[in-house]
């Protein structure tokens, strides 16, 4: 965890996972972004920037993220066992940009030719 006064979305997702209540990471992040845009979820501040510089991650009140999780978990919990998930579903996303990590795979010559302009 980054700070005692708040959690980042990554902190919250980690805590929910550790408590045995995981939710779809991309879906939860999307709802947090939407709530922040509409003004219903207000940030507490930011974490300090890391060694590489850049902006810190946004901190939210712990209770607000917990209530959001409780309200959304029926819709953001995947009941399929992990063995049935696709690799991209297991990869999740890595930060608040919403970009997904997708496992790399070799591209065939036919695929590369099809993408050529």
N, C-alpha and C positions, 0 to 999 in steps of 0.2 A: 504494500500500500504506500501511497505517496505522502499522505498527510492525515493527521487525526481528524481534521475538520471536514474533509470531503474525500470523495472518490473520483477518479477519472472513470470513463466508461470501461476502460480495460481493467481497472481495479475491480469495479463492480462485477463485470463478467467473470473474472477470476474467483471472486468471493462466491458468486452464485454457483459456479462449477464445483468449487471446493465443498459447498454445502449440499451437493447432490441435486441442485436445481438448475441445470444448464438450460439456456435458451439459444435460439438462433442468433448468432453474433451480428450478422449483417442486418437482420430485421430489428434487433434492439437498437443498434446504432442509428438506423434510419428513423425510428420513432423519436429517439433522443434529439436528433438534428431537427426534426419537424417541430417538436415541442419547444426547442430553443428558438427556432425561427418565429414561432407564433407568440413567444414571450411567456408561455406557461411554465417553462423550465428555465430558471435563471442560474447562470454560472456563479460560483463563489469566487472564482479566480482562476489562476493557471499555476501549473507546477513550474519549477525552475527549468530552464533549458538544459539540455544534456551537454556532454563533453563536446559534441559536434556543433553546438550552437542551435539556432533555430528556435521556434516558439515552443513553449511548454504545452502540456496537455491541459484541457479545460477540466476544472474541478466542479463537482456538483454536490449538493447536500446529500449525505448518505441516505437519509430517510426518504427523500424524493425518489432516488434511484430504486430503493427497495419497494416503494409503493408502485412505481412504474413496472417493475419486474412482476410483482404480484398480480397486477391487472393484465399484463400482456402474456404471461407464461402459458395460459391455455391455448393461445394462438401461435406462440413462437417456440413451442416445444415439439421436437420431432420425435415421434413415438417409434420410428423405425430403428432397429438395432444398427450399430455402427458398421457392421459387415454389409449392410444393404445400401449405405450411403455412397455416393459418387466421390472420387478423389477431390473434386472442387468443393463439394459440400463439407468435407472434412478439413479443408485448408482454412476456411474462415477468412476473416479479413484482419489486417494488422494495425490499423490506426483509424483515427476519426475521419479520414478522407473517404472512407467507404470503399476503397479499392480492394479487390479480392486478390489473395495469393492463389495462384493456380499452378499446380505442379507442371514442370516443364516436360515436354515429350519431344522426341525427334520429329521433324517435319519432313515428309516425303517429297521427292522431286515433283510429283504430280500436284501436291498441295501448294508448293512454292510457285509452280508455273501458273496455277489457277489464280494466285494472288498477284501475279505480276501485272503491271499496268501496261 
